[in-house]
Each structure stands twice: as structure tokens, then as C-alpha cells.
């Protein structure tokens, strides 16, 4: 069998194997099975999830990373090692003095740094809670002044100090979930649960707990409990919660670094969970697999590799490298699709529930359309635009993970399974198509100026691809908009209310229709249709993200200052690319130095 036949298969399978390798058993931390602790189910944010998800999301919100390097003294020697999210949350819960010394707070604002007695440094922007604690009252006071101000009107410092205080508040709630820092360890708290002096600590733990680790017991109990609630029940004469006892043993073993005791206590806690809530344990195991694979980040990496191979194929070994790039794109699509299906199963909802999931789904739709185009035309352009669109959308999704749990409880405006499965999904497919057409047009514009020679057949292929995708996008955008009107009529009593999101959806439909009619009427040719397709990216981005930042309308989910600047930069880049599409070929070379016959190759506007 020739290399050109088996090579692409090897490349695609290697990509899948690389992702699958993340499922290998995690290494113990100092001999302790921290991975098993991370699998334990808890209730947080209105849904059951493993401790690992709580740890990952919390550390991501506080530090913007899911692990960090930490140097501590052990056995008289300093030891530096990478602390993962599960190890970090164990320190937060049971070794608060160690956690307070770990550099988990990222602070970049010079005025906030000055507020906590630090200076802006290129080498260090991560600080421990013990660095912030002496200045906590001042941070709280400044945040109290800034919080009532509309986020759109806050200064840079006000936004930064509110952000820091919110992260400190999350940190303190985590620390007060299982035991009071500086107070009695949980095992001792259990032994003296009936003491009058313990009531205040129990109330603090019940009120401050970030998550509830104790599953309901028996048929009479339906709610998950926090540690504070379990201690209060015990103090009131209730039966001792077996899960609470096992959790206390986990904490004692982690604090004393007793490896056998820790592993036994974690196994006991898991067995208790299986007996009380087997479906919650099973869901936690599923989500752990999802977390480990991290399908959307893995897919992003594979899409970049596919794009690089396409570029290489235009210079060397076109047949082998083009096929290998397609195999990588296919592998990335499999991983991307698996991630979408996992989210649907874990949430019990269709794939689009918030901005994060819409970014993931838009990218998936664009990639699938690109796969189809590549199979139709087999020139590598379908692979290139699909990989670019998939990577770009997953980058957007990746930056949205800093807000915490991406599988959050649904906003009331979306809390309808039927309409979520129809209107939202359909119109998001329309977004995918419009963005893909814009990506093809961008590729056409860049090729016009960068390719050493233009082939009319290739130009015709790209224009045909864009035209077909615009037709596809128009159909789904129109159907999605109509379904949205039906949803609005049933939910709010009116079919159309000129809400910004509704206006944005209508603009996408109208713009795609204008492009097609301009082509049919002969008002534009190749250059014109491609320039208009690029502007479709601007309209779609404003409808997708822009209306969420206006602060008005039923579809507005709040202002995001970082997204505002990113969105402005994106719109500016698209306007620049439109100018590139309209400019004469290689205009920077001067008159008379471009290729002859450019008009025949590119078409008039």
C-alpha cells in the first residue's frame, strides 16, 4: 500500500490517539489517590458535578489557569511541583495555611497592586491570599464603592478591584465549605458537634458553603446538604451522616499525609455516594472523562495542525499533505462532535444554552460544512476555511471559560427544551453558514494578493463555495428567525417586539438575501459577492455578541468590557479585509507590476 494512501489514515488516527491518551490513569499525589477524590459528586450552581469540575472552574476564575507551580518546604527541603486543581481544592478545604501561601490570584492592574502594597512586575503577577489578606478591608471598601456603578461606566481600576474582590469572595467561600479556617478540623468538629460554642461555626459553614458534598439519604430526604447543615442536624439530635464522617477522615488523612488512610476514606466516601445517589456518581464519572479529554481545546489544537498542513501542501507534496490535512480535520470534527454530545448528555439540554455553547456549536457547524465542501471540490480550500473557522470559534469559547462553569443553569429566556432544540439551534446553524461564507471570502481576498499566479478555475470554485454556503445560511437563518417569533409569541405574547436580538437575526436574513439578489440582478460579480460575504461576518458578530452587551432587551445577558474591545477589533479587521478584497491585485507593487489578466481571474465588482 502506498504512503499516500495509508499516510493520511496514520495522521488522523495519531491525532485521535493523542486525545485518548488523556484518559490514562492520573498519577497519585504523594501516593494519595487525588483523582478518586476529584470524581466525588457534589451539588453546586444548581447541578450535580464532580469535585474536579468545581476545582477546575474555581481555579480558572481565580488564576485563569487550571494548574500552577508552587514551592514548599517538605522534610527540611524546598520542593517545587505542579499543583493541579484537585490537589489545590484539597488544600483549600483541609490545609488552609498551605492554600493561603499558594500564588493563585492573578493581578495585572497597577492601581490594584498598589492597593495591596505590591508593584507591577513583568516577572510576577501571581499573588497568594496571605499577600492580600492585610489589605482585604481596603479592597472590600473600594469594591463596595464600585459595585453599584454600571459596569459600562466603571473606570479600569473600579472594574479590576471589583473583579479581585469577587475572586477573593469565591476563595473564602471555598475555604468555609468544610471547616472554618483557623478553627477545629472537621473530625474534631464532629466529636464536639453538640457543644454550644460550635453553633456559630455551624451557621457560618452552612451560610458560606460554596458547594454541598453530602448526598440525600433515604427516601424521605431529597436535598443535598452542606457540611454546616449536617453538623447542625447532628447538634439537634439527628443521626450522624455517614458521608460527613468519611469526609472528615479524608481531611484528617490529607492533613497528616497518611496515604493508606486517605485512600481508604475516599473509597468509603465514594461507596457512600454510590449507595445514596448512584446516578450522581455515574454522571460525575462521565464529566471527569469530559474534563480530562477537554475536547474543545484538543479540537482547537488539531484544527491548527490541519491548517498548517494545508498551507504546506500548497508548497510541497500536495497530494499527501492535502489528504493528511483532511484526515486531521476529520479527526478534529470527531473530537468536537464527541464533546458536543457529551455536553448534551451532561446537561440534558440541546447543544446551545449560553454564549460559550453557541461558540462551540457555531464552530462545529462551520467545520461540518467545510468537510462537505472539501469532499465536493477537493482543492484544500474547504479544509483550510473549515479549520480556520473551527479554530477561531473555539478560541472565542476558550476565552469565555473564565466566567466559570460553562454548563451553568439556563437563563429563564432559554429555559424551554422544545424551542431551545428548534429556534436556537437552527439560527445558530445560520450563524455557522454566514461565518463560513465570510471565511471563504477572506481566503479568496488574501489569495488574490498573495498567490504568485491566479487560476480562473480556482477562483470560480471559491466563489461557488461561498455562494452555496450563503444560500444554506439564508435558509437556516430565515427558518430560525420565524421559529423565534413563534417562541416569542408563546412565551411573551407577541411574535415580534423589535428586541435588539430579533433585529440582529433579521439583519442576517436580509443581508444574505441582499447578497443573493445582488448577484442574481447582476449588480455584483465575484469581487462584489466576496466583499459582501466578509461584511456578513460583521453583521453576524454584532447579532451574536453585540446585542448581549447593550443592557437592553429580553436577550441581553450583561455587559462584558473585554468582549467589547475584542468585538471592536474583530469588526475593524473585517472592514480592513473588505478593503483588501476591493483593492487591485498586489496594489503595493505599483502600477504595471501586477499579473496580467487579473480582471478575468477575479471578476469585476
HUHUWO-V479045 format. One record per residue. N is the residue number from 1. RES is the residue in three letters. SS is DSSP state (hx for helix, st for strand, lp for the rest). Layout:
N/RES/SS
N/RES/SS
//
This chain:
1/UNK/lp
2/UNK/lp
3/UNK/hx
4/UNK/hx
5/UNK/hx
6/UNK/hx
7/UNK/hx
8/UNK/hx
9/UNK/hx
10/UNK/hx
11/UNK/hx
12/UNK/hx
13/UNK/hx
14/UNK/hx
15/UNK/hx
16/UNK/hx
17/UNK/hx
18/UNK/hx
19/UNK/hx
20/UNK/hx
21/UNK/hx
22/UNK/hx
23/UNK/hx
24/UNK/lp
25/UNK/lp
26/UNK/lp
27/UNK/lp
28/UNK/lp
29/UNK/st
30/UNK/lp
31/UNK/lp
32/UNK/st
33/UNK/lp
34/UNK/hx
35/UNK/hx
36/UNK/hx
37/UNK/hx
38/UNK/hx
39/UNK/lp
40/UNK/lp
41/UNK/st
42/UNK/st
43/UNK/st
44/UNK/st
45/UNK/lp
46/UNK/lp
47/UNK/st
48/UNK/st
49/UNK/st
50/UNK/st
51/UNK/hx
52/UNK/hx
53/UNK/hx
54/UNK/hx
55/UNK/hx
56/UNK/hx
57/UNK/hx
58/UNK/hx
59/UNK/hx
60/UNK/hx
61/UNK/hx
62/UNK/hx
63/UNK/hx
64/UNK/lp
65/UNK/lp
66/UNK/lp
67/UNK/st
68/UNK/st
69/UNK/st
70/UNK/st
71/UNK/st
72/UNK/st
73/UNK/st
74/UNK/st
75/UNK/lp
76/UNK/lp
77/UNK/st
78/UNK/st
79/UNK/st
80/UNK/st
81/UNK/st
82/UNK/st
83/UNK/st
84/UNK/st
85/UNK/hx
86/UNK/hx
87/UNK/hx
88/UNK/hx
89/UNK/hx
90/UNK/hx
91/UNK/hx
92/UNK/hx
93/UNK/hx
94/UNK/hx
95/UNK/lp
96/UNK/hx
97/UNK/hx
98/UNK/hx
99/UNK/hx
100/UNK/hx
101/UNK/lp
102/UNK/lp
103/UNK/st
104/UNK/st
105/UNK/st
106/UNK/st
107/UNK/lp
108/UNK/lp
109/UNK/lp
110/UNK/hx
111/UNK/hx
112/UNK/hx
113/UNK/hx
114/UNK/hx
115/UNK/hx
116/UNK/lp
117/UNK/lp
118/UNK/lp
119/UNK/lp
120/UNK/lp
121/UNK/lp
122/UNK/lp
123/UNK/lp
124/UNK/lp
125/UNK/lp
126/UNK/st
127/UNK/st
128/UNK/st
129/UNK/hx
130/UNK/hx
131/UNK/hx
132/UNK/hx
133/UNK/hx
134/UNK/lp
135/UNK/lp
136/UNK/hx
137/UNK/hx
138/UNK/hx
139/UNK/hx
140/UNK/hx
141/UNK/hx
142/UNK/hx
143/UNK/hx
144/UNK/hx
145/UNK/hx
146/UNK/hx
147/UNK/hx
148/UNK/lp
149/UNK/lp
150/UNK/lp
151/UNK/lp
152/UNK/lp
153/UNK/lp
154/UNK/lp
155/UNK/lp
156/UNK/hx
157/UNK/hx
158/UNK/hx
159/UNK/hx
160/UNK/hx
161/UNK/hx
162/UNK/hx
163/UNK/hx
164/UNK/hx
165/UNK/hx
166/UNK/hx
167/UNK/hx
168/UNK/hx
169/UNK/hx
170/UNK/hx
171/UNK/hx
172/UNK/hx
173/UNK/hx
174/UNK/hx
175/UNK/hx
176/UNK/lp
177/UNK/lp
178/UNK/lp
179/UNK/lp
180/UNK/lp
181/UNK/lp
182/UNK/lp
183/UNK/lp
184/UNK/lp
185/UNK/lp
186/UNK/hx
187/UNK/hx
188/UNK/hx
189/UNK/hx
190/UNK/hx
191/UNK/hx
192/UNK/lp
193/UNK/lp
194/UNK/lp
195/UNK/lp
196/UNK/hx
197/UNK/hx
198/UNK/hx
199/UNK/hx
200/UNK/hx
201/UNK/hx
202/UNK/hx
203/UNK/hx
204/UNK/hx
205/UNK/hx
206/UNK/hx
207/UNK/hx
208/UNK/hx
209/UNK/lp
210/UNK/lp
211/UNK/lp
212/UNK/st
213/UNK/lp
214/UNK/st
215/UNK/lp
216/UNK/lp
217/UNK/lp
218/UNK/lp
219/UNK/lp
220/UNK/lp
221/UNK/lp
222/UNK/lp
223/UNK/lp
224/UNK/lp
225/UNK/st
226/UNK/lp
227/UNK/hx
228/UNK/hx
229/UNK/hx
230/UNK/hx
231/UNK/hx
232/UNK/hx
233/UNK/hx
234/UNK/hx
235/UNK/hx
236/UNK/lp
237/UNK/lp
238/UNK/lp
239/UNK/lp
240/UNK/lp
241/UNK/lp
242/UNK/hx
243/UNK/hx
244/UNK/hx
245/UNK/hx
246/UNK/hx
247/UNK/hx
248/UNK/hx
249/UNK/hx
250/UNK/hx
251/UNK/hx
252/UNK/hx
253/UNK/hx
254/UNK/hx
255/UNK/hx
256/UNK/hx
257/UNK/lp
258/UNK/lp
259/UNK/hx
260/UNK/hx
261/UNK/hx
262/UNK/hx
263/UNK/hx
264/UNK/hx
265/UNK/hx
266/UNK/hx
267/UNK/hx
268/UNK/hx
269/UNK/hx
270/UNK/hx
271/UNK/hx
272/UNK/hx
273/UNK/hx
274/UNK/hx
275/UNK/hx
276/UNK/hx
277/UNK/lp
278/UNK/hx
279/UNK/hx
280/UNK/hx
281/UNK/hx
282/UNK/hx
283/UNK/hx
284/UNK/hx
285/UNK/hx
286/UNK/hx
287/UNK/hx
288/UNK/hx
289/UNK/hx
290/UNK/hx
291/UNK/hx
292/UNK/hx
293/UNK/hx
294/UNK/lp
295/UNK/hx
296/UNK/hx
297/UNK/hx
298/UNK/hx
299/UNK/hx
300/UNK/hx
301/UNK/hx
302/UNK/hx
303/UNK/hx
304/UNK/hx
305/UNK/hx
306/UNK/hx
307/UNK/hx
308/UNK/hx
309/UNK/hx
310/UNK/hx
311/UNK/hx
312/UNK/hx
313/UNK/hx
314/UNK/lp
315/UNK/lp
316/UNK/lp
317/UNK/lp
318/UNK/hx
319/UNK/hx
320/UNK/hx
321/UNK/hx
322/UNK/hx
323/UNK/hx
324/UNK/hx
325/UNK/hx
326/UNK/hx
327/UNK/hx
328/UNK/hx
329/UNK/hx
330/UNK/hx
331/UNK/hx
332/UNK/hx
333/UNK/hx
334/UNK/hx
335/UNK/hx
336/UNK/hx
337/UNK/hx
338/UNK/hx
339/UNK/hx
340/UNK/hx
341/UNK/hx
342/UNK/hx
343/UNK/hx
344/UNK/hx
345/UNK/hx
346/UNK/hx
347/UNK/hx
348/UNK/lp
349/UNK/lp
350/UNK/lp
351/UNK/lp
352/UNK/lp
353/UNK/lp
354/UNK/lp
355/UNK/hx
356/UNK/hx
357/UNK/hx
358/UNK/hx
359/UNK/hx
360/UNK/hx
361/UNK/hx
362/UNK/hx
363/UNK/hx
364/UNK/hx
365/UNK/hx
366/UNK/hx
367/UNK/hx
368/UNK/hx
369/UNK/hx
370/UNK/hx
371/UNK/hx
372/UNK/hx
373/UNK/hx
374/UNK/hx
375/UNK/hx
376/UNK/hx
377/UNK/hx
378/UNK/lp
379/UNK/lp
380/UNK/lp
381/UNK/hx
382/UNK/hx
383/UNK/hx
384/UNK/hx
385/UNK/hx
386/UNK/hx
387/UNK/hx
388/UNK/hx
389/UNK/hx
390/UNK/hx
391/UNK/hx
392/UNK/hx
393/UNK/hx
394/UNK/hx
395/UNK/hx
396/UNK/hx
397/UNK/hx
398/UNK/hx
399/UNK/hx
400/UNK/hx
401/UNK/hx
402/UNK/hx
403/UNK/hx
404/UNK/lp
405/UNK/lp
406/UNK/lp
407/UNK/lp
408/UNK/lp
409/UNK/lp
410/UNK/lp
411/UNK/lp
412/UNK/hx
413/UNK/hx
414/UNK/hx
415/UNK/lp
416/UNK/lp
417/UNK/hx
418/UNK/hx
419/UNK/hx
420/UNK/hx
421/UNK/hx
422/UNK/hx
423/UNK/hx
424/UNK/hx
425/UNK/hx
426/UNK/hx
427/UNK/hx
428/UNK/hx
429/UNK/hx
430/UNK/hx
431/UNK/hx
432/UNK/hx
433/UNK/hx
434/UNK/hx
435/UNK/hx
436/UNK/hx
437/UNK/hx
438/UNK/hx
439/UNK/hx
440/UNK/hx
441/UNK/hx
442/UNK/hx
443/UNK/hx
444/UNK/hx
445/UNK/hx
446/UNK/hx
447/UNK/hx
448/UNK/hx
449/UNK/hx
450/UNK/hx
451/UNK/lp
452/UNK/lp
453/UNK/lp
454/UNK/lp
455/UNK/lp
456/UNK/hx
457/UNK/hx
458/UNK/hx
459/UNK/hx
460/UNK/hx
461/UNK/hx
462/UNK/hx
463/UNK/hx
464/UNK/hx
465/UNK/hx
466/UNK/hx
467/UNK/hx
468/UNK/hx
469/UNK/hx
470/UNK/hx
471/UNK/hx
472/UNK/hx
473/UNK/hx
474/UNK/hx
475/UNK/hx
476/UNK/hx
477/UNK/hx
478/UNK/hx
479/UNK/hx
480/UNK/hx
481/UNK/hx
482/UNK/hx
483/UNK/hx
484/UNK/hx
485/UNK/hx
486/UNK/hx
487/UNK/hx
488/UNK/hx
489/UNK/hx
490/UNK/hx
491/UNK/hx
492/UNK/hx
493/UNK/lp
494/UNK/lp
495/UNK/lp
496/UNK/lp
497/UNK/lp
498/UNK/lp
499/UNK/lp
500/UNK/hx
501/UNK/hx
502/UNK/hx
503/UNK/hx
504/UNK/hx
505/UNK/hx
506/UNK/hx
507/UNK/hx
508/UNK/hx
509/UNK/hx
510/UNK/hx
511/UNK/hx
512/UNK/hx
513/UNK/hx
514/UNK/hx
515/UNK/hx
516/UNK/hx
517/UNK/hx
518/UNK/hx
519/UNK/hx
520/UNK/hx
521/UNK/lp
522/UNK/lp
523/UNK/lp
524/UNK/lp
525/UNK/lp
526/UNK/hx
527/UNK/hx
528/UNK/hx
529/UNK/hx
530/UNK/hx
531/UNK/hx
532/UNK/hx
533/UNK/hx
534/UNK/hx
535/UNK/hx
536/UNK/hx
537/UNK/hx
538/UNK/hx
539/UNK/hx
540/UNK/hx
541/UNK/hx
542/UNK/hx
543/UNK/hx
544/UNK/hx
545/UNK/lp
546/UNK/hx
547/UNK/hx
548/UNK/hx
549/UNK/hx
550/UNK/lp
551/UNK/lp
552/UNK/lp
553/UNK/lp
554/UNK/lp
555/UNK/lp
556/UNK/lp
557/UNK/lp
558/UNK/lp
559/UNK/lp
560/UNK/lp
561/UNK/hx
562/UNK/hx
563/UNK/hx
564/UNK/hx
565/UNK/hx
566/UNK/hx
567/UNK/hx
568/UNK/hx
569/UNK/hx
570/UNK/hx
571/UNK/hx
572/UNK/hx
573/UNK/hx
574/UNK/hx
575/UNK/hx
576/UNK/hx
577/UNK/hx
578/UNK/hx
579/UNK/hx
580/UNK/hx
581/UNK/hx
582/UNK/hx
583/UNK/lp
584/UNK/lp
585/UNK/lp
586/UNK/lp
587/UNK/hx
588/UNK/hx
589/UNK/hx
590/UNK/lp
591/UNK/lp
592/UNK/lp
593/UNK/lp
594/UNK/lp
595/UNK/lp
596/UNK/lp
597/UNK/lp
598/UNK/hx
599/UNK/hx
600/UNK/hx
601/UNK/hx
602/UNK/hx
603/UNK/lp
604/UNK/lp
605/UNK/lp
//
